[in-house]
Structure formats: C-alpha cells, structure tokens
Amino acid sequence: MHSLSNPTVVARDISKKYRVSLKGTGSRRILFKTSTVQALQQLTFASYAGESIGVLGRNGSGKSTLMSLLAGNETPSTGEIFVKERPTLLSVGAA
C-alpha cells in the first residue's frame, strides 16, 4: 500500500505539440509548409513508490514522447511534471 501524500511522479494536464516542416513540389519549385502535430493531449496521472504502470497504444499515440517528457529530455507544451528523482530513459522499444 502506498501513501497518497508521497507520489514519485505527478503529471498534470501535460500535452506536447511539435512543429514540423513539410516539403512538396509545385510548378518547378520546392514548397515548404509548417504544420503542428499533437503528440500528447491533456494527460494527468500520479504514480507512487512500488507501483508499476504500463503504457500501451498504437504507433504514433505518444508513448515515446511521454517517456521522454518524464525523463526530462523534453519539456511539455502545456502542463507540469513533478518527479521525486530524475528518471533515466535507457531506451524505448517494443516488448
């Protein structure tokens, strides 16, 4: 059993957007267009010592982005992440 007053990770309303450049061609010139991709949208959760959390989803659903945010490798576009100790992201792969 865990203490509700001592979470190890708290994510509050986090979202992540990326700006991407798209390249196309049109009448003998290269066109560049910028677009925004929403990788995560308003995610909130807390975890406590001794808990295990599984992250499941389809390709492109934001699993790797979430792990990168929790490890501190990226900052969320909105929201806050609090960690008791900085986690280390060794790799992200299929299991």
Secondary structure by P-SEA (a helix, b strand, c coil): ccccccccbbbcbbbbbbbbbbbbccccbbbbbbbbbbccccccccccccbbbbbbbcccccaaaaaaaaaccccccbbbbbbcccccccccccc
